[in-house]
Amino acid sequence: MADQNPNEMTENSVEEDVADNSQSSDDSQSKSLKTETPSPTHTPLMVQPSPPKFVSFEDLMAAASGVKNMSIAHEIAVDGDFKLDRLEPPANSIQKQVKEIMHKAFWDAFEEKINEDPPDFGHAVVLINEVKEGLLSILLPQHDRLKSQIEEVLDTDLIKQKMENNAFDIYYYSGFVVTIMSKLCAPARDDRIAKLGEIKDVVPLFKEIFEVLDLMKMDMANFTIQQIRPYIQQQSVEYERKKFDEFLKKQQEANIDGLDLTRDWLTRSCERLKSAVSPTEGASKTSMVTPATLLNGAYMELLVWDVTKLFPETLVLDQYRFLDLGAQTQRLILVTSVLLVTYNTVGESISGVQPLKLQLKDEVCTLLDSDGELEKKMENIAEQINKNVEVFLMDHGFKARDEGQQKTLKGQIIGLKDKENPVVAVMRKRVLDFIQQVLASEHKNPLKVPAGMSVMDKELSEICGQFLRLISHNKSVFGHYYADIIGALLKPFQDEQPSAENDS
């Protein structure tokens, strides 16, 4: 997502969003949906000769809230690894400084009070009550006995009475809390719980109790998400469609085309098909340009997306996923291009040597994933390739290459940084053609991995799998919108069909 990852939310927001869909976690998604007045060159969603109807701010916010709730459900449905993480303010930010100052002031005041003679445990009552609420929030329905025990022991009225009678023992209560936490925590928190028993000072002990308790709340929220994921996956398509319909309705009432970018995206695919199609005898443009080919062509554009363009409204929730798949695809193309150049340049001495190819692949991938500019990475890759090839030739009794041959290979590898490089262009076409065949085949027939791709077949399969899953979900939610737009785009072809048949 654009500005805020939905995985970075507090547990409170999740309980509200997942349980009753009343809150949100990602303002950027609603902002990403186009809300500008459509350009005159675009077909408006609804032409209204009457004066525009004004929509109240509350109505627009309600619609935007629905879209944000939709984004949460969507994330849980499509991301099997979705989980919540603690949201911390950025380092050196004002928010973080204020948070640290406030926390320090509270703990300093608490320490000062308990160090008085006699100790003042007034702050302790507040802390114990917050701990109590935290423990109760992570109990499961079957924990009736623990709930009763917590409410009985951590009864603030009883604690105040003990303080008034000088019978209050703060270590008794901290020990009780740690014992309950040890029964409720996930195995991953056992070490942190064990360390709590080693802390003897009151202030550090309670600070750590709150830290671990926050982690346990997050664990419980993620556990809840895992439990309800199957249900959300079942309901997500209808829910997303409903929320998007509500958003579009508000857009229409404000005379805004809520599908403007989607229409442009599908129109570009149609134009590409029209320019590529040359009708042959017995075949018309209508038979060559179908709704399926047009939509698949539009999806393929996502793998080579021009980042200066805004994403279609119907795809904005998965924007970062498609961009990531595009980056993975480009990486695959570059790795296979390096190997193709290496094996063609060095020649028969390394031809068909799979272990060397796997070694080179791993090292190329590692260097591509390192920091720095692409040109510098390609220089490092070229040097490493030359080094590994020389070692292989020496170990297997082949004649070493001269300086000129090594320089030639280095230059060819560095030249692959150019997207228009002939080798890169060939490998790109092979990869994209294969993925497009996968889209068109719908798993009916197994497809042969393109030439030069065998060493990256696992990565290619993973890209195809992720791409298909995202597209399948997207079609399920927004297919009826696509059908309407594509139908209008293909109408000229259908109108030409009778005349084409008469001419023949």
N, C-alpha and C positions, 0 to 999 in steps of 0.2 A: 504494500500500500504506500501511498505517496509520502505522508508526513509522519504518521504514527503507526507503528506496527501493532496490530490488534493483539499480538501475543504479550504486549507490555501493558497490562492493565492491572488494576488492583482487584483483589478478590471481591470487594463490595460491588464493583461495577458488573462483574460476571454474574453474581447471584441475582442482581436485578435484571440484567439483560437476558440471561438464559431462562430464568424462572418466569418472568412476566413480561419480558420485552418492553420494559418501560424506560430503559436508559440506553446509553450508547457509549462506544469507546473510540470511534474513529471519525473525527470531524472532517478529515481530509477527503474521505470518500464522497461525502455529499458535495463538497466543494469541487471535486473533480468532475462531477456531472455537469454538463454544459448548461449554463443558465443565461447565456447572452442572447440577445435578439438575433434570430437567424438572418444570414446574409441574403440579399435579394436573389442571389444565384441559386439558393437552395429552395427546394419545394417545402413550404410550411406544412406542419402536421395537420393543421386545420385552418382553413381560410374563413375568416369571419368578417363580413361586410359591416357588421354593427360595431359600435365603439368597444374597445377592449374592456373586459371585466376585471376589476381590481380584486386581487386576492389579499386577504389579511396576512399580516406578519405571522400571526399565530398559526394560520393554516399552512403557510410555507414551512414553518419550523416543525410542525407536526409531521408533514410529509418527509422533511429531511431526517427527522428522528426515525421514521420508519425505514428509510434507506440505510441508516447507520445500524439499526437493529438487524436489518437484512444482511449487512456485511458480517456481523458476528456469526449469525447462523451459517452463512456461506463459508466462512473460514473453518468452522468446526466440521462442516459437512465434507469439504474437499481436501482438507489437510489432516491426514491421519496422525500427524505428529503435533497437532495444535496443542499448545499448553500455555499457561499463564506464567509470566515472570514478574518479579517485583519491579515496579517502575520507580527508578531513582532519578532525581534531577541531574542534569549534566554537571560534570566536575567544574568547579570554579563559577558556577552559575549563581545568580542572586538567590534563586529558590533553594539551592543546596546550602548556601551560606546562612540564610534565614533559618532553615530547618536545623542546622547544626547549632546555631546560637540558641534557639529556643530549647532544644533538647538539653544542651549543656546547662542552661539556666535552670531547668527543672531538676536535673540530677544533682547539680551543685546545691540547690535549695534543700533537696531531700537529704543529702549527706550532712549538710549543716544542722538540720533539725534533729537527726538521729544521734548526732554527736553532742547534743546539748546534755546537760546534767540537771534533771533527769531527761532522757531522750524524749523527743516529741515525734510520735508516730502518726501524726495527722495525715501526712502525705502517703503513708503506707496503706491507709484505708482506701484511698483513691486507686492506688496501684493494684491492690488485691481485688478490688471490685472490677477493674478493667481486665485483669487476668481471668477472673471468674467468667466474665462475658465472653472472653476469647475462647476459653475451654468449652463453654456451652455451645458456641457457634460451630465447633468442629465435631460435635457428637452426632452419631448416627441414630436413627429412630429406635434401634434396639438397645441403645445405651441408657435405658431407664434407671438402672441401678446406679450407674456412675453419675447421672444427672442429679439424682437425689442426694448422693454423697457430696457432690460439689456444692450444691445449694446449702446443704446442712453445715458443712465445715467452713465454707467461705461466706457465711452469713454476716453481713456488715454490721447489723445491729448487735449481734453477739460479740463481734470483734471489738466494737466500741465499748461495750460493757466490760470486757476484759481489760481494755486500756484504762478505763476509769478505776478499776480495782487492781491495777498494777500486775495483772496476770497475763499480759500479752507477750507471746514469744514469737517473734517474726520468723525465726528459723523453723519453727514447727509448721508455719503456713507455707514457707518456701519449699520445705521438704515435701509437704503434701502435694503442692503444685507440680513439683518435678516428678513425683511418683505417678500422678495422673497423666502427665505428658508422656512419660515412658510407655504407658499402656496404649496411648492413642497415636503415637508418632509412626511414620513410615520407617521401614528398616534403614533407609538412607540417612535418617536423622539420629540414629542410635548413638553415634560418636559424639554429636553435639549434646545430647541428653546426658551422656556419661560425664562429660566435662562440667556440666552444671553442678554435679555432686562434688566437684573438686574446688569450687569457688567458695571461699569463706566470708569474704566481705559482702555486706548487704547490697550496696549500690551496684557493683559490677555483676552480682548475682541476678538482681532484678533486671538490669539492662540486657543481660544475656537471655533471661527467660522471655522477655518481650521479643527479642530477635528470633529465637527459635519458634516461639508461638506464631509469629508472622509467617515463617516458613511452613509451619504445619497448616495454617489457614490456606496457604497457596496449594499445598499438597492436596487438601480436601477439595478445594475448588477444581483442581485438575482431575481428581478421582471422579468427581460428579460429572464433569464433562465427558470423561471416558464412558461412564455409565449411560449417559443420555445420547451419545453420538449416534447409535443406530436409529434412534427415534428421530433425531434431527435430520439425519440423512434421508429418511423416508419422507419427512414433511418439508424438507428444505426447498424443493422445486416449487411446490405450490405456495409456500410462504414467500419466497423471493419474488415469484411472479406477482403475487398479490401486492406486495410492498412497492414493487416497481410500477405496477399499474396505478397505485395511489399517487406516486410521485409524478408520473406522466400526466395524470388528470390535473394536478395542480399546475403543472407547466402549461398545459393547454389552456386552462382558465386565465393564465397570464399571457396568452398569445406567444408562448415560447415553444419551439420545436424541441422536445426532449430527446428526439432521435436524430438530430441533425448530424452529429459525427458518425453515427452508425450508418446513416444513409450515404454519407460521403465514402465511408469505408467500403460498402458494398458496391457503390457506383464505380469506384476505382477498379474493383475486381471485374466488373462487367466490361469496362473499357479495355482492360488487358485481354479478356477473352475475345472481344470483338476484333482487336488488332491482330490476334494470333490465329483466328479462324479464317480459313480460305475454303469456301464450300467446294466440294468435289462432286462429280457426277453421281447422282442418286442420293446425295446427302445435302441437307440444308443447314443453314446456320442454327435453326431451331433445334435440330437433332444434336448439334455439336455443343451448343451453349444451353445447359440445363440448370435448373435451380441448384442441384447438388454440386456441379462443377463450379458454379459461380461462388457458392458459399465456401466450398473447400479452398478455392483460390483466395478468397478473402482471409480465411484462417491462415493460409500459408504466408501471407504478408506479415503476420505477427512475428514470424521467426526472423524476418529481416526488417524489422520495424524502423522507420525513420523517427528518431527520438525528438525531432523538431515538431512532430505532429502530436495532437492530443489523441488519447485512446478513445475508441467508440464507447458510448455510454453503457452499452450492454456488456462490455468487457472490463470496465474499470476496476471491478473488484479483484480481478486476476491479472491486473496490469504487470505487477512486479514478477509474477510467475511466468508470464509469457516473455517478458524481457530477459528473465533468467534462462529460460529455455533457448532463446535466441543466442545468448552468450555461450551457452553450452554447445549449441550447434556450430557457432563460429570457431570455438576451441577445437571441436572434433575435426572440422574442415582443415584447420591449420596443422594439427598433429599429423593427419593423414597426408597432407601436402608435403610436410617435411620428410616423412618416411618415403613417399613416392620419389621425391627429388633425390634423396640419399641413395636409394636402391638403383635408380636408373643411372645415376652418375657414377657410382662406384663399380657397378656391373656384376658380372657373374660370380666373382669371388665371395660375395655375401648373399647372392640370390637364394631365396628359399630358406634362409637360416632364421627360423622362428624365434629361438631364444634371444638372438641379437635384436630382432625386431621388437620383442617385448621389452627388452632392456632400454632400447632407444625410446620407445613409447613412454615408459615410466619417467625417464629423465626429461623428455620434452614436456610432458604434462607438469612436472614439478617446476621447471623453469618458467613455464607460461603462467603458473599460479603465483610466482614470486612478484614482489613489488617492482615498480619501475615502468618506463616507457616500453612500448612494443619493440621498437627498433633495438634497444639495448638487450631486451630479452632474446631477440632473434640472433644477435651477435653471440650471446652466451650459448645459445642452443647450437649454433654453427660450430663453435669451438669445442663443445662437448661431443658433438657428433663426430667431428674429425678425430678427436682423441680416442673415442671408443672404437671407431672403425680401424684406426691404426693398431690398437691393442689386439683387436680380433685378427687382423691380417698377420701380425707377428706371431700370435699364438698358434695359428693354423698353417704356418709355413708359406704364406703368400708374400709377394714382393711389396715392399712399402711404397706408398704413393709419393710422388715428388711434390715439391712445394707448390708448383703450378696447379696440380690436380686438387690439392687441399684448398687452395685459394679459390678455385672454380666452384667447388662444392660450397664453400663458405658464402661466396657471393650469391649463389642461387638460393641458399636458405634464407639469407638476409632479405633477398628480394621478395620473399613470400609475405612480408609485412604489408605489401601493396595489395589491396582487395581486388584490383584489376589484373593481378598477375595471372597469366594463362593457366598455370597449374592450379592455383587457388580457384579460379573460375570453373575449371573442369570438376574439381572435387566438390565445389559448392553445388553445381548442377546435379551431380550424382546423388548427393545427400538429400537435397530438396526434392528431387524427382522421386526418390525412394519414399520419403515421408509422405509425399502427395499420393503415391500409389497405396500406401498403408491406409490413408484416409478413404480412398476410393474403394479399396477392396473390402472394407468392413469385416476383416478377419475371415473372408471366405476361402482364400487360398494363401498358402505360405509364400513369402517373397524371398528371393535370393538377395543376400547382402551385396551391395555394389562392389565392383572391382576396387581393390585398394583399401577396403574398409574392414576387412576381416579382423584386423588387430584391434579395432575399436567397436566390434559388434555389440559388446555388452553396453557400452555407453550409448550407441545408436538405439538399441532396444529400449533403454531407460528413457531416452528423450521421446521416442515414439509413444511409449506407455503413458508418460505424464501428459503429453500433448493430447492424446486421445481421451484421457479421463477428463481433462479440463473442457475439451470441446464437447464431449457427450453431455456434461452437466450444463454447459452454456446453451446448447441446442434445446435441451429439455425445458429450460427456463424461458428462453427468448425466441424459440423457433417460430412462434406465430407472428412476431414482429418481422423477423427475417422474411417469412413467406410473403407478407404483404408488400414489403419493399422490393423483394426480388420479382414478384409478380408484375409490379409496375415497370421495373427495369427491362423485363423480358417481353413486355407487350409489343414493342416494335418488331421483334423477331417473329412473334406469332402473327402480327398483321401482315408481314412479308410472306408468310408461308403460302397462302393461296396463290399469290401472283407467281411465286417461284415454281409451284407445281404446274400452273397453266403454261408458263414459258417452256417448261420441259416437255 
